[in-house]
Amino acid sequence: MRKALIATALAFAVTLAVVVGNRMSTEAMAVVVGVVCGVAAGIPMSMLLLLVLNRRTQAAEDSSYGPMGSRQGAYPPVVVIQGGSTAPNGLLPPYYSTQWPAQEPVQRRFHIVGEDLD
């Protein structure tokens, strides 16, 4: 019974495709073929995406968490403390100082597009 139902459905689909194909213009047929090929090309990538996302979800559910929600085996936090000046004899002020050695201000030159250069 099942095989007969599948064969009937398949024959109906092929007959419908032939009838519709004969009545369609060449441009419309090209659009239909392009859509079908585009969907067929997207199926493998969709399956791969589902596989990767499913594995990621399973890995997140399987991971063990330690006390207070921290992951066991994770790297400890790294704290970097910057020291003072490393210049000999204190030639440069420490990094927190607002006093920097006096320098002559650099004069900037601007050129406006279309202006005559002097």
ABEGO torsion letter per residue (X at the ends): XAAAAAAAAAAAAAAAAAAAAAABBAAAAAAAAAAAAAAAAAAAAAAAAAAAAAAAAAAAAABBBBBGGBBBGBBBBBBBBBBBBABBGGABBBAABABBBBBBBBBBBBBBBGBBBX
